[in-house]
């Protein structure tokens, strides 16, 4: 292999955080003009590696050579100027500024004023075939458009290497296709990209070369054509898994909950019922109103004329505390924003909802509390050094398990799971599926929302499709093809 | 070696950053060793605690608000108003017990209104309590006709100026309230919920905690504590005046943060707040001991204020530096 062909080569990188070895002797090479996939379970060290490249973290040892230049110490702004940009999962844009201002933020002087900045931004946006107005506010953009702006921003620095961290997690299927076209385009122009994703389909569709990471080690770097999906999964988790999903549970019984007339600005006359022991799936595009439905049921959003009956008893649910009391639990869509107090310990996060139940005259029984935490950590096999470890140091999957544990302790009749496996590694996903099965086998009911269609179809007993705030269909996933269900979710059904 | 010393320096700074109130108290005490007057006696301790007691009681209350990621700047006015209410009621013939009760309840009601505005109407605590403070100040000026008021009733006077089991009574009340507040915050589900919603309001709400009621209650407690402090103070000096408590809200809120209860919410506690107040009051007490306020007659107050300002800025800056370091650590 020609040496000049390598744009980035890292050698023997080590990085430790207090108590954790995040990267051990990581080495890899990225070839110019390729899309280089990086896959691995959560906590495998992908993000740490990228953060070292961008200069957010400093490496303990090892060498980085970027574009023929050895990089000893770097800061985020230096790396960007060198031509190495990172687009994070959570975008790095100022919401209150316009698109043009964001792209050239801090460089108005170099650009000779704001007008020129907008002009230049327009050119760049045109070059990737985007029609976003450079004068519109970033806060008005959709997730996909924000991503375009981020890519444009990276291009405005003449980036030779663009790293994308989970770019697809907030995109709809259509938007994703457009992103792929843009990535393909950039590849033809000679821009190198590192593409980090959990979704193996995307990796296979897009990447030329893949690096698989596990537990801080780089397992291997291979051409995509030399790999099968199963190989990749096996490399990621270090063992073969036979099935991605457990056998579908069949425990549906009597009607447990009836929901009538959810009406909000976004939702129109949503009515449905949920049976005891059933797993009910909601399928729809991002923004179709799936999350809004469950938020209304749980009391997180107000809805007009909402009637919820559990066991034929009419409930008044105005706030989440009412939902909890009525035996409904919600695993929120965004675990960092709505699910966990990240600065709290695992124990505190798990027991958060049960404190009132274990308090006598308002005083919390500490030993009972520790019991709860220990029980759930064991039951869900949450990987944490101690119950007092802060949740922000855990991986995404283990964080999700903490929230699961919080609700399982309350043993709710109805558990609503909103994107339970987003950003979670394959191994933990399977554990969560098993858990769902266990819950319904013990008489609970589950509503699951997921952007991953196969997951909903494989686990649900019944699927409702939602499009633009309406229920557009009800299907039995065992009898209907995925294609027909998706059709109804897109709105082509009727 | 260079790196080692650097990291050692950082580590020390980090530890100091966490324990800054204790460090400050220790430094002041060490400084006092070189003072001509001997501060390490029972009388000095009591004198110190008697003066600090009202601020401590307020700080215990404010801690609840700050832990819920809010603050209360109306406490100074609540304090002076409750003192005036108590004295004026007594002067118009109301029994002392009832008068004191009504004065304390006035704080409860104000806390309730603050809570309503902040939790239910979603106003910003900082600005709404600032406004509330001004409003109450106006009420206090109006009620007292802008003059100090006092009472002849010895029963009222003795609330703060008697001794209980050998301790000044005002200190005993302060300790009782402190212990109650400590237990409430530390051991009850209410207290734990305060931490949770201060740590992350959305998360607390989604995990089924009654966030509205909890945060509201925190403000009721804050208001009540401030009113109790008002009664204790006006009883101790047998005067109620609308000019008291102008700097109190700033001093107390700052002291709470200095103690280690962060404005970012979710961390801290009663003991820390007590330490924070101790720092400020020790500083004042020691300046008096060192006669800093007597060096140049006529500018005493200015020097004290200047020193307070320096200490607050320095400690808060260290606090933020520690947070910054912590963020970069992970």
Interface residues (C-beta under 8 A of the other chain):
Chain A: X17 X18 X300 X319 X320 X321 X323 X324 X325 X329 X330 X332 X337 X338 X339 X340 X341 X342 X343 X344 X348 X352 X353 X355 X356 X359 X362 X363 X364 X366 X392 X393 X406
Chain B: X183 X187 X188 X189 X190 X192 X193 X195 X196 X199 X200 X202 X203 X204 X205 X206 X207 X208 X209 X210 X211 X212 X266 X267 X329 X330
